[in-house]
Amino acid sequence: MSSNGPTGYGQNENPYDGSNPYGQQNPYGQQPPAGQQPPYGQQAPYDQQAYKQEAPYGQPGYGVPPQQPYGQQPQAGLPHWLGQPGGYGGAPAPGSRQLAPIGERLVARLIDVAVLIVPTLLVFVVLGASILYYVVAALLSFGYEAAMLLTQGGQTVGKKVMKLRVVDLGHGGKPAENSLLIRAAVYTLPNAVYCIGSLFALVNVLFPLWDKPLQQALHDKAAKTVVVKES
C-alpha cells in the first residue's frame, strides 16, 4: 500500500506543505512571518488584535475619564468643576462656570439695595433712628436675602440682572438650605448692631478683593459657597 494515502480521521495536515484549504486559520500559536498580513479569512493572532484595539494616543477609550490637555492643568486652590478660560484672556468654554468678577458682584449688590430702599425708608419713618430701627432693617434685609436665595436657585434680583449665582463650593451645584440661610444671616444680621454692623459690612464687601483664588466674602466662607458667572 502507498504511504501517501488520504489523511485519516483525527490526523492533522501538515500546515507547511501548502495544502490547507482556502480560508482555514493557522493552527493555534502559529503566526505569519513578520511583515506579512494573514491570508484572507484568517484572524490575526490574539496579541495583534489587542494591539489594534487600543485607543489612539491621547484618546481615552470608553469608560476612561478624559485627561486634562497638556498645558491646561487646573489652577491650584480652585474646585475641579470650575471651567478654565479658553486660552490667554479668552472666553470660558461653553457650559462652564467662572468665578464672578468682583465689579459685577458689587453692581448686583447695589441693585439689591435699590430694591430694599422703599421698605427700609418706611421702617425709618415709623421707628426713626433708634436701636429698634437697625434691628428691623436687618431682619428685613435677611428676609429678602434668604427668600430670594431659597426660591430663586441662589439668585437675588441683582444677581439675576448680572447673571450671577450662588453655588456650593464643593460640587458647584445648589447649596443646601442651611448653607443659604447661614449665608444670608452672616451678610445681613450684623447690621442690627449700630456702628459695628456697618464696619463689618464694609470689610465683608471688600473681602473678595484679597481672598485668592476663590474671591469669597465672609458670608461665603461661613456658608462654604462661591459666586459664579453664568455662561
C-alpha positions in Angstrom: 0.0 0.0 0.0 1.1 3.5 -0.7 2.2 5.7 2.3 0.6 8.7 0.6 -3.0 7.7 1.2 -5.7 10.0 2.4 -5.4 11.6 5.8 -7.1 9.5 8.4 -9.7 10.8 10.9 -8.1 12.8 13.7 -4.8 13.4 11.8 -3.8 17.0 11.1 -2.5 18.1 7.8 1.0 19.5 7.6 0.5 23.3 7.9 3.6 24.0 5.9 3.0 21.8 2.8 0.7 24.5 1.3 -2.2 22.1 1.1 -4.5 23.9 3.7 -7.8 24.7 2.0 -8.6 28.4 1.3 -10.0 30.3 4.3 -8.7 27.9 7.1 -7.0 29.5 10.1 -3.4 28.9 11.1 -3.1 26.4 14.0 -3.2 27.9 17.5 0.1 29.7 18.3 1.3 30.0 14.7 1.8 33.5 13.3 2.5 34.6 9.8 6.1 35.7 9.0 7.0 39.2 10.1 5.8 42.0 7.8 3.0 39.9 6.2 -0.7 40.1 6.7 -2.6 36.9 7.4 -4.4 35.4 4.3 -8.0 36.4 3.6 -10.4 34.8 6.0 -7.8 34.2 8.7 -7.7 36.1 12.0 -4.7 37.9 13.3 -3.1 36.4 16.4 -4.6 37.4 19.7 -1.8 39.8 20.7 -2.0 41.6 17.4 -5.8 42.1 17.7 -5.4 43.5 21.2 -2.8 45.9 19.9 -5.1 47.2 17.1 -8.0 47.7 19.6 -6.1 50.1 21.7 -7.3 53.7 21.6 -5.1 56.1 19.6 -2.6 58.1 21.6 -4.3 60.9 23.5 -7.8 59.5 23.0 -9.1 57.6 26.1 -11.2 54.5 25.5 -14.9 54.0 26.5 -15.3 54.5 30.2 -11.9 56.1 30.8 -12.2 59.7 32.1 -10.7 62.2 29.8 -7.4 63.7 30.9 -6.6 67.4 31.1 -5.0 68.6 27.8 -1.3 69.3 28.1 -0.7 72.7 29.5 -4.2 73.1 30.9 -3.9 72.0 34.5 -6.5 73.3 36.9 -5.3 76.3 39.0 -4.2 75.4 42.5 -6.9 76.1 45.1 -9.8 76.1 42.6 -12.5 73.4 42.7 -12.5 70.8 39.9 -15.9 71.9 38.5 -14.8 75.5 37.6 -14.2 75.9 33.9 -10.9 77.0 32.5 -10.7 80.1 30.2 -10.3 79.4 26.5 -6.7 80.5 26.1 -5.0 83.5 27.5 -7.7 86.1 28.2 -10.2 84.1 26.2 -13.8 83.3 27.0 -14.6 80.3 29.1 -15.6 77.1 27.5 -19.3 76.7 26.6 -21.3 75.4 29.5 -18.6 76.1 32.1 -18.7 78.4 35.0 -16.2 81.0 36.1 -15.9 83.0 39.4 -18.0 86.1 39.2 -16.0 89.3 38.6 -15.9 91.4 41.8 -17.2 94.5 40.0 -20.3 92.6 38.8 -20.9 91.4 42.3 -20.8 94.9 43.6 -23.3 96.1 40.9 -25.6 93.2 41.8 -25.5 94.3 45.5 -26.3 97.9 44.6 -29.4 96.7 42.7 -30.5 94.7 45.7 -30.0 97.8 47.9 -32.2 99.7 45.5 -34.9 97.1 45.8 -34.9 97.5 49.6 -34.8 101.3 49.7 -38.5 101.9 49.8 -39.4 99.4 52.6 -36.3 100.5 54.6 -37.3 104.1 54.4 -40.8 103.2 55.6 -39.3 101.5 58.6 -37.2 104.6 59.3 -40.2 106.9 59.1 -42.1 104.7 61.6 -39.3 104.0 64.1 -36.8 106.8 63.5 -33.0 106.4 64.1 -33.4 104.1 67.0 -31.9 100.7 68.0 -35.2 99.1 67.0 -34.9 100.6 63.6 -31.5 98.9 63.0 -32.9 95.5 64.2 -36.0 95.7 62.0 -34.0 96.9 59.0 -31.5 94.0 59.4 -34.4 91.5 59.7 -36.0 93.0 56.6 -32.7 92.5 54.7 -32.3 89.0 56.0 -35.9 88.1 54.9 -35.3 89.4 51.4 -31.9 87.7 51.0 -33.0 84.3 52.4 -36.2 84.2 50.5 -34.6 85.0 47.2 -31.7 82.6 47.5 -34.0 79.8 48.6 -36.7 80.2 46.0 -34.7 81.6 43.0 -31.9 79.0 42.8 -29.2 81.0 44.6 -30.1 84.3 43.0 -31.4 87.7 44.1 -32.8 90.4 41.9 -29.4 91.9 41.4 -27.7 88.6 40.7 -30.4 87.8 38.1 -29.7 91.0 36.3 -26.0 90.4 36.3 -26.3 86.7 35.6 -24.6 85.6 38.8 -25.4 82.7 41.0 -24.5 81.4 44.5 -23.3 77.7 44.3 -21.9 75.2 46.6 -18.1 75.3 46.9 -17.7 71.5 47.0 -19.7 70.4 43.9 -20.8 73.6 42.1 -24.5 72.8 42.4 -27.3 74.2 44.5 -26.3 74.8 48.1 -28.2 73.2 51.0 -30.9 75.3 52.5 -29.0 75.6 55.8 -26.0 77.0 53.9 -28.1 79.6 52.2 -29.7 80.6 55.5 -26.2 80.9 57.1 -25.0 83.0 54.1 -28.0 85.4 54.4 -27.6 85.7 58.2 -23.9 86.5 58.2 -24.4 89.1 55.4 -27.4 90.9 56.9 -27.8 90.4 60.7 -24.6 92.1 61.9 -26.2 95.3 60.6 -28.5 95.2 63.6 -25.6 96.4 65.8 -25.2 100.1 65.4 -21.8 101.2 64.0 -20.1 97.8 64.4 -22.5 96.3 61.9 -21.6 99.0 59.3 -17.9 98.4 59.8 -18.4 94.6 59.4 -20.5 95.2 56.3 -17.7 97.2 54.8 -15.0 94.6 55.5 -17.3 91.9 54.3 -18.0 93.6 50.9 -14.3 94.3 50.3 -13.0 90.9 51.5 -13.1 89.3 48.0 -10.5 91.7 46.8 -7.8 90.0 48.7 -9.3 86.5 49.1 -7.5 84.4 46.5 -8.2 82.4 44.5 -11.9 81.9 45.4 -12.8 85.6 45.9 -15.1 84.7 48.8 -16.7 87.3 51.1 -17.0 86.4 54.8 -20.6 85.2 54.4 -19.4 82.9 51.5 -16.8 81.4 53.8 -19.3 80.8 56.6 -21.7 79.0 54.2 -19.0 77.3 52.0 -20.3 78.9 48.8 -18.9 80.9 45.9 -20.5 83.3 43.4 -20.2 82.3 39.7 -20.9 83.9 36.4 -23.4 82.1 34.3 -22.1 81.5 30.8 
